[in-house]
Amino acid sequence: MARPSLASPNITITRPSTPFAPSPLPPPNPLTHADEILAQFSKLTRSTSWRLVSKIPFEGELWEPEGIAKVGTDRYFVSAGEYTAPTRKFPDGQWEDGIDRTAGAGFGHIVVFDGQGQRIADATLSEKDSREYHLGGIDYDGEFIWATLSEYRPNSAATALRLSPATLQHETLFRVGDHQGGIVHDPSNRTLTTLNWGGREGSIWSLDRPAPPLSKFASPQRRVINPSHWIDYQDCKFLGHAKAYDDRAVMLCSGIAKLADGVEVGGVAIVDTQTLEPLMEVPITMRTDHGVLVTKNPVDVDVVDGRMQLYFLPEEGHATLYVYEAE
């Protein structure tokens, strides 16, 4: 489903002599190393010890990071939400058209960093006064970064888009009549899987189907209910069609869940993109220096020197990248 509408974002360039992305664009790390990632993931347990490989402070304000894509070895693309007015719950528990809070206001950003955390550029993707300013999780496929730009409230609306890492220009693909967060692209099947608020429901979209005008909401091929209540997925990465699972299309997802006051859990899972069935999952308990669960927001995965590494960017404001590998 594609009805591309090209847009030129408002771009602030911090390092004019540094390209936004490597040239030529490298293949996606998660898909390239998928077999090894799945093999090493299968050995994880709740008793696994994790080693902190590095902490990389990212330069400048990053508001609330939502998704991260490591492109090659020396670029990080981060989706982030800047909130200029908070959402507020309607009084007395009221609901209006299935919505329980005001729209708030803000801007959605894609921010580019080098491998040392130096800020290269910041592209603002949302329009001024738009209700859709929440950029969710992102996925890089070797050509585009796929993302969703949503209202910052459940049961609302969103826009699916893809962005060129080389130019930071983005194309609007179609609109959705619900909040959308995480997204992954399956290049071989030309499908997208998107997740709604909290990852409670997934939608499967065919890029070969014609999209309606942007004034109307598109309909997915199908919707699936997430059968797991362990964590709410925040960000996912496509790992391809796994031989270990009879060529099922799978993704790595991470997130958190608040089970009660003061009870918060985190985890990482290998998930079927078509059914949202968790095929493997493991709890993650590491916290940042400020006590934040590392799985709170973005995640990416790679294999470096034969070891699976997980990349987390959990904190708001001035963020630090935490890189872990299993011991």
C-alpha positions in Angstrom: 0.0 0.0 0.0 1.8 3.1 -1.2 0.7 6.6 -2.1 3.9 8.5 -1.7 3.7 12.2 -1.1 7.2 13.7 -0.8 7.9 16.2 1.9 10.9 18.3 2.7 11.4 18.6 6.4 12.8 21.5 8.4 16.4 20.3 8.9 18.9 21.8 11.4 22.4 20.7 10.4 25.0 20.7 13.2 27.9 19.4 11.2 27.7 20.6 7.6 30.7 18.7 6.4 29.4 15.3 7.6 27.0 13.3 5.5 23.8 12.2 7.1 24.4 8.6 6.1 27.2 6.4 4.7 27.4 6.1 0.9 26.5 3.6 -0.4 23.8 2.8 2.2 24.8 -0.4 4.0 22.4 -3.3 4.5 20.5 -3.4 7.8 22.5 -4.9 10.6 19.6 -6.9 12.2 18.7 -8.6 8.9 22.3 -9.2 7.9 23.1 -11.0 11.1 19.7 -12.5 11.8 20.7 -16.2 12.0 23.4 -15.4 14.6 21.1 -13.1 16.5 18.5 -15.8 16.8 21.0 -18.4 17.7 22.5 -16.3 20.5 19.1 -15.1 21.7 18.0 -18.8 22.1 20.7 -19.2 24.8 19.4 -16.3 26.9 17.6 -17.0 30.2 16.3 -14.9 33.1 19.7 -15.8 34.7 21.8 -14.4 31.9 24.5 -11.9 33.0 24.8 -8.8 30.8 28.0 -6.9 30.3 27.8 -3.1 29.7 30.0 -2.7 26.6 29.8 1.1 26.3 27.9 4.2 27.3 27.7 6.9 24.6 26.2 10.3 25.6 24.3 11.7 22.7 24.9 15.4 22.1 22.1 17.9 22.7 18.4 17.7 23.6 16.6 14.5 22.5 13.2 15.1 24.2 11.7 11.6 24.4 13.5 9.0 22.2 11.1 6.4 20.7 13.1 4.5 18.1 16.7 3.9 17.0 18.3 2.5 13.9 22.0 1.9 13.8 23.0 2.4 10.1 26.4 0.8 9.3 28.9 1.1 12.1 29.0 4.9 12.6 25.5 6.3 12.3 22.5 6.3 14.6 19.1 7.6 13.5 16.7 8.4 16.5 13.0 9.2 16.3 11.9 11.5 19.1 8.9 13.4 20.4 9.1 17.0 21.5 6.1 17.9 23.6 5.2 21.5 23.9 1.8 21.0 25.6 0.9 17.9 27.6 -2.1 15.7 26.9 -4.6 15.9 29.7 -7.2 13.3 30.7 -10.8 14.5 30.3 -12.5 15.3 33.6 -14.6 12.7 35.5 -13.3 9.8 33.4 -15.1 11.1 30.3 -14.5 9.7 26.8 -15.1 11.5 23.5 -15.3 9.4 20.3 -13.3 6.6 22.0 -10.6 9.0 23.2 -9.9 9.8 26.9 -7.5 12.8 26.7 -6.7 16.0 24.9 -4.4 16.0 21.9 -1.5 18.0 23.4 1.0 19.5 21.0 4.5 19.0 19.9 6.9 18.0 17.1 8.3 14.8 15.8 12.0 14.6 15.0 14.5 12.3 13.4 17.9 13.1 14.8 21.2 11.8 13.3 24.3 11.0 15.4 27.7 9.6 14.6 29.2 6.6 16.4 30.7 8.9 19.1 27.3 10.5 19.8 28.1 13.8 18.0 24.9 15.4 16.6 24.9 15.7 12.8 21.4 16.8 11.9 17.8 17.2 13.2 14.8 16.8 10.9 11.4 18.0 12.1 8.8 15.8 10.3 5.6 17.1 11.8 3.8 20.3 10.7 3.2 23.1 13.1 -0.1 22.8 15.0 -0.5 19.2 13.7 -2.1 16.7 16.1 0.3 14.0 14.8 3.6 14.7 16.4 4.5 11.4 18.1 7.1 9.5 16.1 7.2 5.8 17.2 9.6 3.0 16.7 11.6 2.9 13.5 13.0 0.2 11.2 15.8 0.5 8.6 15.8 -1.8 5.5 18.9 -0.8 3.6 17.1 1.9 1.6 14.5 3.7 3.8 13.8 4.3 7.5 10.2 3.4 8.1 8.2 5.2 10.8 4.8 6.3 12.1 3.7 9.8 13.1 0.8 9.7 15.4 -1.4 11.6 17.8 0.0 11.1 21.3 -3.1 9.3 22.6 -4.7 5.9 22.1 -7.5 5.3 19.6 -6.6 8.3 17.6 -4.9 8.6 14.2 -1.5 8.2 12.6 0.4 8.5 9.3 2.8 5.8 7.9 5.9 7.2 6.3 9.4 6.3 5.0 12.5 8.5 5.1 15.6 8.6 3.1 18.7 8.4 5.4 20.8 10.2 2.8 18.6 13.3 2.5 16.1 13.1 5.4 13.3 13.8 3.0 10.2 11.7 3.8 7.3 10.2 1.9 3.8 10.0 3.3 2.4 6.6 2.5 -1.1 6.3 4.1 -3.1 7.3 7.1 -4.4 5.0 9.9 -7.5 5.5 12.1 -5.6 4.6 15.3 -2.4 5.5 17.1 0.6 3.5 15.6 3.9 3.0 17.4 6.4 0.3 16.3 6.8 -0.6 12.6 8.8 -3.1 10.6 9.2 -3.6 6.9 9.4 -7.0 5.3 11.1 -6.3 1.9 10.6 -9.8 0.5 6.9 -9.8 1.0 6.5 -6.0 0.6 4.5 -5.8 3.8 4.5 -3.6 6.9 3.6 -4.6 10.4 2.6 -1.7 12.7 1.7 -1.8 16.4 -0.9 0.4 18.1 -0.8 2.0 21.6 1.1 -0.4 23.9 1.6 -2.9 21.1 -1.8 -4.5 22.0 -2.8 -4.9 18.4 -0.9 -5.3 15.2 -1.9 -4.4 11.6 -0.5 -6.0 8.5 -0.3 -3.8 5.4 0.6 -4.7 1.8 2.6 -2.1 -0.1 1.3 -3.5 -3.4 -2.3 -2.5 -2.6 -3.4 1.0 -3.7 -3.8 3.5 -0.9 -6.8 5.8 -0.6 -6.4 9.6 -0.7 -4.6 11.0 2.4 -7.9 12.5 3.5 -9.2 9.0 4.2 -7.9 6.2 6.5 -6.5 3.1 4.9 -7.6 -0.4 6.0 -5.0 -3.1 6.7 -5.0 -6.6 5.2 -5.7 -7.8 8.7 -5.4 -7.0 12.3 -4.1 -9.3 15.0 -4.4 -9.2 18.8 -1.1 -9.5 20.7 -1.4 -12.7 22.7 1.3 -11.8 25.2 0.7 -9.5 28.2 4.3 -9.6 29.3 5.5 -6.2 28.0 4.3 -3.4 25.8 6.6 -3.3 22.7 8.2 0.1 22.1 10.5 -0.5 19.2 11.1 -3.5 16.8 13.6 -4.6 14.2 12.9 -6.9 11.3 15.0 -10.1 11.3 13.8 -11.7 8.1 12.3 -15.1 7.5 13.8 -17.4 10.1 14.9 -20.9 9.1 14.7 -21.9 12.8 10.9 -21.1 12.7 10.0 -22.6 9.3 10.7 -19.3 7.4 8.2 -17.3 9.5 8.9 -13.6 9.4 10.2 -12.4 12.8 11.2 -9.3 14.5 13.1 -8.4 17.7 11.0 -6.1 20.0 11.6 -4.6 23.4 9.6 -2.6 25.9 8.3 -2.3 29.4 5.1 -2.8 31.3 3.8 -1.1 34.5 2.0 -3.9 36.4 1.2 -1.9 39.5 2.4 1.1 41.5 6.1 0.7 41.8 6.2 -2.6 39.8 7.8 -2.2 36.4 9.2 -4.9 34.2 11.3 -4.9 31.0 12.1 -7.4 28.4 13.1 -8.3 24.8 11.3 -10.8 22.6 11.5 -12.5 19.2 8.0 -12.0 17.7 6.2 -13.4 14.6 5.4 -10.3 12.5 2.1 -11.9 11.2 0.6 -13.1 14.4 2.5 -11.2 17.2 3.1 -14.6 18.8 6.2 -14.3 21.0 8.6 -17.1 19.9 11.3 -16.3 22.5 11.3 -13.8 25.3 13.6 -12.9 28.1 13.3 -10.4 31.0 15.7 -7.5 31.1 16.4 -5.9 34.5 19.3 -3.5 33.8 18.8 0.2 34.7 20.5 3.4 33.8 22.6 5.5 36.2 19.3 7.3 36.9 17.3 4.2 37.6 15.4 3.9 34.3 14.9 0.4 32.8 17.0 0.2 29.7 14.2 -1.2 27.7 11.9 1.8 28.2 12.1 3.2 24.7 14.3 2.4 21.6 16.2 -0.8 20.8 18.4 -2.0 18.0 20.5 -5.2 17.6 23.7 -6.1 15.9 26.5 -8.7 15.9 30.0 -7.2 16.6 33.1 -9.4 16.8 30.8 -12.4 16.9 28.7 -11.2 19.9 25.1 -10.1 19.8 24.8 -6.5 21.1 21.7 -4.7 22.2 21.4 -0.9 21.9 19.1 0.9 24.3 18.3 4.7 24.6 15.9 4.8 27.5 16.2 8.3 29.0 14.5 11.6 28.1 16.2 14.9 27.6 20.0 14.5 27.3 20.1 10.8 26.4 22.9 8.2 26.7 23.1 5.1 24.5 23.7 1.9 26.5 25.2 -1.1 24.7 25.0 -4.5 26.3 26.1 -8.0 25.4 25.4 -11.3 27.2 28.4 -12.7 29.1 
